Amino acid sequence: MESRPRIAHVITRLDLGGSADCTVLTVLGTMGRFPSLLVHGPTVVPTRYLGRLREQGGDIVLLPALVRNLSPRQDLRALLELVRLFRREQVTLVHTHTSKAGVLGRLAALFAGCPVIVHTPHGHVFTGYFSTPLVAVFVVCERVLAPFTDRIVTLTRQGIEEHLERGIGRREQYTAIHSGIVLEEYRRREQDERREARAAAGFDDETVVLGWVGRLEPIKDPLTALLAFARVAESQPAVHLVMVGDGPLEAEIHAFLTEHGLEERVHLWTDRPNASEVFALLDLFLLTSRNEGMGRVLVEAMLNALPVVATRVGGVSEVVEHGSTGWLVGPGDVEGLVARVLTLVRDVSLRRRFGEAGRLRAQSYSDKLMVEAHLELYVALLEGVPNRRSPVRRLAQFVGSWLRPA
């Protein structure tokens, strides 16, 4: 009996977040069809789906050297360990996730002679994450590795354009697959249940609660959300803001709240409670990021029938239908954010209309649809395996045969 092709997924961290959720959900959904291996680096607070993968007997490998930050010594060790692992497990298809794992994983796949290579950036690092010289290094790496990558999977169509604008790959190499959400985890709350949850959090029926969820870091720009809220709060005494997340800007945010006397109006929850419980408290949702691959948190908010006001960055405009499920403003546009929020605060019927439209739109972002799209992609790529051993790949495998893990 012919053995089934084996797939290896590679990612640096499996900490809470969209890229980790998406990766593990893809493994969970496809491992029944293709034997799968999940390789990851050191993780602090893992995605909740990792436990489910373990329960279902998933093959999981931790490589301590596969760290997120650049570290030449660790990176070389991780590369050699990946080469050895791919050979030992006789991996046919390597699917790398996020930038750093994308570089090391694809190089290892080449050296190990793996016939099929797929890469999902889960957004990109071209804006806001690293210094300009380091971004230039990543762009060069992507340009060099693109010819050896059978398919590059972006979260949105806009993601394809952003890569092509930087000379990375050819259009026919790209496929857009949305980040999937487990829809069943976001059931609609009955009015009495929602009222009870809000009361427990200290919010009565007259309070309008805005929400913001994300890492407290410059790329997510929580300070723009606070600047806008401070303006809204001047004329709307019943409005509160719930911010959920932690990160390097936490001290600066506390200082801002003290300076503007907003300690009682802004509720900063850094212990990251269950997102579905937070959404049940809210009346509308804000996203102020400077860069987003797709804005997965927006889908989560929309599943809870929340109208959204978000920045028009990355693939966000493909998620939020401007004027139907919410509004889009420019990144850093405090004035625009204030105007849109005030309109929604004052108009309950508009909030409900946007919220219901968003709930319906969010149904197209299910994890099942994401898994089906990946399965179709894997099947199509694996059908052409016998013809994928180009001379360049043979050379890479030859070089790889001389690599010996330390």
C-alpha positions in Angstrom: 0.0 0.0 0.0 1.4 3.4 -1.0 2.2 5.6 2.0 0.4 9.0 2.1 2.5 12.2 1.7 3.7 13.6 5.0 3.3 17.3 5.7 5.4 19.4 8.2 4.2 22.7 9.5 6.9 25.1 10.9 6.4 28.1 13.0 8.6 29.9 15.6 6.0 30.6 18.3 2.6 29.1 19.2 1.7 31.9 21.6 -1.8 33.3 21.7 -2.6 35.0 18.4 -4.0 34.6 14.9 -1.0 33.0 13.3 -0.7 30.3 15.9 -4.5 29.6 15.9 -4.6 29.4 12.1 -1.6 27.1 12.0 -2.9 24.6 14.6 -6.4 24.6 13.2 -5.0 23.8 9.8 -3.1 20.9 11.2 -6.2 19.7 13.1 -8.3 19.9 10.0 -5.9 18.3 7.5 -4.1 15.6 9.5 -6.9 13.1 8.8 -6.1 13.3 5.1 -2.3 13.8 5.4 -0.1 12.6 8.2 1.2 15.9 9.7 4.0 17.1 11.9 3.9 20.5 13.7 7.4 21.9 14.5 7.6 25.0 16.7 9.9 27.0 18.8 9.8 28.2 22.5 6.3 29.3 23.5 5.2 31.2 26.6 1.4 31.1 26.5 0.3 28.7 23.8 -2.8 28.9 21.7 -5.7 27.0 23.3 -5.9 24.7 20.2 -2.5 23.2 20.9 -4.0 21.2 23.8 -6.7 19.9 21.4 -4.0 18.8 19.0 -2.2 16.9 21.7 -5.5 15.2 22.8 -6.1 14.0 19.2 -2.6 12.5 19.0 -1.0 15.2 16.9 2.7 14.8 16.2 4.3 17.9 17.8 8.1 18.7 17.9 9.6 21.5 20.0 12.9 22.9 18.7 14.4 25.2 21.4 16.7 26.8 18.8 13.8 27.9 16.6 13.5 31.4 18.2 11.6 34.4 16.8 14.5 37.0 17.1 17.6 36.9 14.9 20.3 34.8 16.5 22.9 33.5 14.1 24.1 30.6 16.4 20.6 29.5 17.2 19.4 30.0 13.6 22.1 27.7 12.2 21.3 25.1 14.8 17.6 25.3 14.0 18.3 25.0 10.3 20.4 21.9 10.7 17.9 20.3 13.1 15.1 21.0 10.6 17.1 19.4 7.7 17.7 16.3 9.8 14.0 16.1 11.0 12.6 16.5 7.4 14.9 13.7 6.2 14.1 11.4 9.1 10.4 11.9 8.8 10.5 11.7 5.0 8.5 14.9 4.6 6.9 15.5 1.2 5.4 19.0 1.8 6.8 21.7 4.1 4.4 24.5 5.0 6.1 27.4 6.8 4.3 30.0 8.8 5.5 33.6 9.6 8.7 35.3 8.4 11.5 33.8 10.5 10.2 30.3 10.2 9.6 30.9 6.6 13.3 31.5 5.9 14.7 28.7 8.0 12.0 26.2 7.1 12.2 26.8 3.4 16.0 26.6 3.4 15.8 23.3 5.3 13.2 21.9 2.9 15.5 22.7 0.0 18.5 21.1 1.6 16.4 18.0 2.7 15.0 17.6 -0.8 11.4 18.0 0.1 9.4 18.1 -3.1 6.8 20.8 -2.2 7.2 24.0 -0.3 4.4 26.3 0.8 4.8 29.5 2.8 2.2 31.6 4.7 3.5 35.0 6.0 0.4 35.6 8.2 0.6 39.3 7.3 4.0 40.7 6.7 6.8 42.6 8.5 7.3 45.2 5.8 5.8 48.0 8.0 6.1 48.8 11.7 7.7 45.7 13.2 11.4 46.1 12.6 14.0 48.7 11.7 14.3 49.7 8.0 17.6 47.8 7.5 16.2 44.6 9.0 13.0 44.9 6.9 15.3 45.2 3.8 17.0 42.0 4.8 13.6 40.2 5.1 12.5 41.5 1.7 15.8 40.2 0.1 15.3 36.8 1.8 11.7 36.6 0.5 12.8 37.6 -3.1 15.5 34.9 -3.0 13.3 32.2 -1.6 10.2 32.9 -3.7 11.5 31.0 -6.8 11.8 27.9 -4.7 8.4 28.2 -3.1 5.6 26.4 -4.8 2.8 28.5 -3.3 2.7 31.6 -1.1 -0.5 31.9 0.8 -1.6 35.3 2.0 -4.6 36.1 4.2 -6.1 38.6 1.8 -5.9 39.7 -1.8 -4.3 42.9 -0.6 -1.5 40.8 0.9 -0.7 39.5 -2.6 -0.4 43.0 -3.9 1.8 44.1 -1.0 4.3 41.3 -1.8 4.3 41.8 -5.5 4.9 45.5 -5.1 8.2 44.5 -3.4 9.2 42.2 -6.2 8.5 39.0 -4.3 7.5 36.1 -6.5 5.1 36.0 -9.5 1.3 36.5 -9.3 0.6 32.9 -10.3 2.5 31.7 -7.2 0.0 33.3 -4.8 -3.2 32.1 -3.2 -5.3 34.0 -0.7 -6.9 32.0 2.2 -8.6 33.8 5.0 -7.6 33.1 8.6 -10.4 30.8 9.9 -12.4 31.2 13.1 -14.2 28.5 15.0 -17.6 30.0 14.7 -19.2 27.7 17.3 -17.1 29.4 20.0 -18.9 32.7 19.4 -22.6 32.1 20.1 -25.0 35.0 20.4 -25.7 36.0 24.0 -29.3 36.4 25.0 -30.2 39.9 26.2 -30.6 38.8 29.9 -27.4 36.9 29.8 -25.5 39.9 28.3 -27.1 42.2 30.8 -26.0 40.0 33.7 -22.4 39.8 32.3 -22.2 43.6 31.9 -23.5 44.1 35.5 -20.9 41.8 36.9 -18.3 43.9 35.1 -19.8 47.1 36.5 -21.7 48.4 33.4 -25.4 49.2 33.5 -27.8 49.4 30.6 -27.0 53.1 30.0 -23.3 52.6 29.6 -21.9 52.4 26.1 -18.8 50.2 26.2 -16.1 50.5 23.5 -13.6 47.6 23.1 -10.0 47.3 22.0 -8.1 44.0 22.0 -4.5 43.4 21.0 -0.9 43.6 22.0 0.1 46.9 23.7 2.8 47.7 21.2 3.4 50.4 18.6 2.2 48.4 15.6 -1.2 48.0 17.2 -1.2 51.7 18.1 -3.4 51.6 21.3 -2.4 55.2 22.1 -4.5 56.4 19.1 -7.5 54.6 20.5 -6.9 56.3 23.9 -6.5 59.8 22.3 -9.8 59.3 20.4 -11.5 58.0 23.5 -10.3 61.0 25.6 -12.0 63.2 23.1 -15.2 61.2 23.1 -15.3 61.0 26.8 -15.4 64.8 27.1 -19.0 64.9 25.7 -20.2 61.4 26.5 -20.1 60.7 30.2 -21.7 57.3 29.9 -19.0 55.9 27.5 -16.3 53.5 28.8 -13.4 51.8 27.1 -12.3 48.2 27.8 -8.7 47.5 26.6 -7.5 43.9 26.6 -3.9 43.0 26.1 -0.3 43.3 27.4 2.9 44.5 26.0 5.7 47.1 26.2 3.4 50.1 26.1 1.6 49.2 29.3 3.4 51.7 31.5 2.9 54.5 29.0 -0.8 53.7 28.8 -1.1 53.9 32.6 0.7 57.2 32.6 -1.7 58.5 29.9 -4.8 57.4 32.0 -3.5 59.2 35.0 -2.6 62.4 33.1 -6.1 62.6 31.6 -8.0 61.4 34.6 -9.4 58.4 32.8 -8.6 55.7 35.3 -12.3 55.1 36.1 -13.4 55.2 32.4 -10.7 53.0 30.8 -10.5 49.4 32.0 -7.1 47.9 31.1 -7.2 44.1 31.5 -3.7 42.7 31.0 -4.5 39.2 32.1 -6.2 38.6 28.7 -9.5 37.0 29.6 -11.4 34.8 27.2 -12.1 37.1 24.2 -15.7 35.8 23.7 -16.5 36.9 27.3 -15.1 40.3 26.6 -17.1 40.8 23.4 -20.3 40.1 25.3 -19.7 43.3 27.3 -19.2 45.6 24.3 -21.4 47.9 22.2 -18.8 48.6 19.5 -15.3 47.6 18.7 -12.1 49.6 17.7 -9.0 48.6 15.8 -6.3 51.2 15.4 -3.4 49.1 14.0 -0.7 50.5 11.7 -0.4 47.2 10.0 -2.6 44.1 9.9 -2.5 41.0 7.7 -6.3 40.6 7.9 -7.5 41.7 11.3 -8.7 38.4 12.7 -10.0 40.1 15.8 -12.4 42.1 13.7 -14.1 38.9 12.6 -14.4 37.8 16.2 -16.0 41.1 17.0 -18.4 40.9 14.1 -19.4 37.4 15.1 -20.7 39.0 18.3 -22.8 41.5 16.2 -20.5 44.4 17.1 -20.2 47.4 14.7 -16.5 48.2 14.1 -14.4 51.3 13.4 -11.0 50.2 12.1 -8.0 51.6 10.3 -7.7 51.0 6.6 -4.5 49.0 6.6 -3.4 45.7 5.1 -6.4 43.4 4.4 -8.7 45.1 6.9 -10.8 46.6 4.1 -11.6 43.1 2.9 -13.1 42.2 6.3 -14.9 45.4 7.1 -17.4 46.6 4.5 -17.2 50.4 4.9 -20.6 51.9 5.6 -22.3 48.4 6.0 -20.6 46.6 8.9 -18.6 49.5 10.2 -16.3 52.3 9.1 -12.7 52.6 8.0 -10.4 55.5 8.9 -6.8 56.2 8.1 -4.1 55.0 10.4 -3.4 57.6 13.2 -6.5 59.6 12.2 -7.8 60.6 15.6 -10.3 63.1 14.2 -11.8 60.5 11.9 -12.0 58.0 14.7 -13.7 60.4 17.0 -16.3 61.4 14.5 -17.2 57.8 13.6 -17.3 56.7 17.2 -19.5 59.6 18.3 -22.0 58.8 15.5 -22.3 55.2 16.7 -22.4 56.1 20.3 -25.4 58.4 19.6 -27.3 56.1 17.2 -28.4 52.7 18.7 -30.3 51.6 15.6 -27.2 52.2 13.4 -25.1 50.1 15.8 -27.6 47.3 15.6 -27.8 47.5 11.8 -24.0 47.4 11.4 -23.7 44.7 14.0 -26.2 42.4 12.3 -24.6 42.9 8.9 -21.2 42.1 10.4 -22.4 39.0 12.0 -23.7 37.7 8.7 -20.5 38.7 6.9 -18.3 36.9 9.4 -19.8 33.5 8.6 -17.6 33.3 5.6 -14.5 33.2 7.8 -15.0 29.8 9.3 -12.2 27.4 10.2 -13.9 24.7 8.1 -13.7 26.9 4.9 -10.0 27.6 5.7 -9.2 23.9 6.1 -11.1 23.0 2.9 -9.0 25.6 1.0 -5.8 24.2 2.4 -6.7 20.7 1.5 -7.5 21.7 -2.1 -4.2 23.4 -2.3 -2.2 20.5 -0.9 -3.9 18.0 -3.2 -3.2 20.2 -6.2 0.5 20.7 -5.3 1.1 17.0 -4.4 -0.3 15.8 -7.8 2.8 17.4 -9.5 5.4 16.0 -7.1 7.3 13.9 -9.7 8.1 17.0 -11.8 9.3 19.3 -9.0 12.9 18.2 -8.7 14.4 21.0 -10.7 18.2 21.2 -11.2 18.5 24.0 -8.6 16.6 21.9 -6.0 18.9 18.9 -6.8 21.8 21.2 -6.1 20.3 22.4 -2.9 19.7 18.8 -1.8 23.3 18.0 -2.6 24.6 20.9 -0.5 22.2 19.8 2.2 23.7 16.3 2.2 26.9 17.8 3.5 25.2 19.5 6.4 25.4 17.7 9.7 23.5 18.9 12.8 25.9 19.8 15.6 
